Amino acid sequence: MMKRLVLGLFMLLSVAASAQMAPVVTETGQEAMVCEQQQPWPMGMQWKLDSILRDPLLDQTQVGMMVWDLTDNKSLFAFNQRQLLRPASTMKLLTAITALDQLGGNYQFRTSLYYKGELTGHTLQGSLYCVGGMDPMFSSDDLREFANSVKRMGIDTIVGNIVADVSMKDTLKWGEGWCWDDDNPTLSPLLVSRKAGFTSMLASELANAQVVLKGRARGTETLPAGAVLVSERRHSIDQVLMRMMKDSDNLYAESMFYQTAASSGRQPARALDGARLERALLERAGLQSSVYRIADGSGLSLYNYLSAELEVAILRYAFKRKAIYDHLLPALPIAAEDGTLKKRMKDTPAAGNVRAKTGTLTGVASLAGYCTASNGHRLCFAIINQGVQRAADARDYQDKICNILCE
């Protein structure tokens, strides 16, 4: 409370020094000073942001926030910006920006089907190998295409097995610090429409295509040397980013996280490898990475600890790099238009302007992204509310801040 009062006094003195003040007489006859309605930008915005720090929501909860002028490259407002807080799904910003920086905007998520053996007439004397690349978009249609590709080779009988190669990542099915009672995705390199059981489902599709399997769909094994590619299904990083950010899809985020981890060259890839590459990005963004805690890619973990300053720093990092920004910005939810912001900020100055990632966990609500101020300056911001009983209260608070930034 004392910190807010001191900051409030400092902001009021700053505004008084730079904006015209008009004397008024109160009902008691005492002269007071009030700010005129029109203040030079950004003084009016800063004064309103300071005022919102006295919102009753903060009597029992925490907030860390920061606003940065990307056009003038300077901080406009900061409060508790270095406090370590749980980011919830705004963690996906760090995952996405690191992936775009590490993998590039042309990266493809791949799932591949190979065979190893001899083709004799219409018979494959050997096995099929399904190589997982942790593509969250791989669907039953993709699986059906795998079966049809085998049929198009003229094969009607397989004297062998269907084998899963899931060596791309470790065997952990959940992330560190995930709650057992959450709706957690399964972290496997081979999923069909988000479900496990890849090889048995492929066996069913082969049967539908009149291909007889005389072996069985069995356990895991790495792809042997000399195997021949039958088919490969791909989805672009932009396709994955769109659902990951617009809908805040946790499986998509973890898939992105492990793609980055795998790019380190280690196999199987681990969350530790993904976190190491994210820390390297933080260092490039001018932060001391050892201060923060990175446990997963989606923000589901209760062990993640970031700050508003960190989120602003990586948004600035992305903004300065066209190869990242041009892929990130279209994937962010747009206020009052789509994604997780579709129902927020309607009929306000922020509608259609704010593009930001939302985050919600029990006790946590966050928002971080970009907007354009009334004078045309491009801004980025981060707001993390923690200790909130009702997420809706924090969202309303964040929406007020966004309206201040945009009006």
Buried (B, 14 or more C-beta within 10 A) or exposed (E): EEEBEEBBEEBBEBBBEEBEEEEEEEEEEEEEEEBEEEBEEBBBBBBBBBEBBEBEBBEEBBBBBBBBBBEEEEEBBBBBBEBBBBBBBBBBBBBBBBBBBBBEBEBBBBBBBBBBBEBEEEBBEBBBBBBBBBBBBBBEEBBBBBBBBBBEBEBBBBBBBBBBBBBBBBEEEBBBBBEEEEEBBEBBBBBBEBEEBBBBBBBBBBEEBEBEBEBEBEEBBEBEEEBEEBBBBBBBBBBBBBBBBBEBBBBBBBBBBBBBBBBBEEBBBBBBBBBBBBBBBBEEBEBEBEBBBBBBBBBBBBBBBBBBBBBBBBBBBBBEBEEBBEBBBBBBBBBBBEBBBBEBBBEBBBBBBBBBBBBBBEBBBBBBBBBBBBEEBBBBBBBBBBBBEEBEBBBBBBBBBBBBBBB
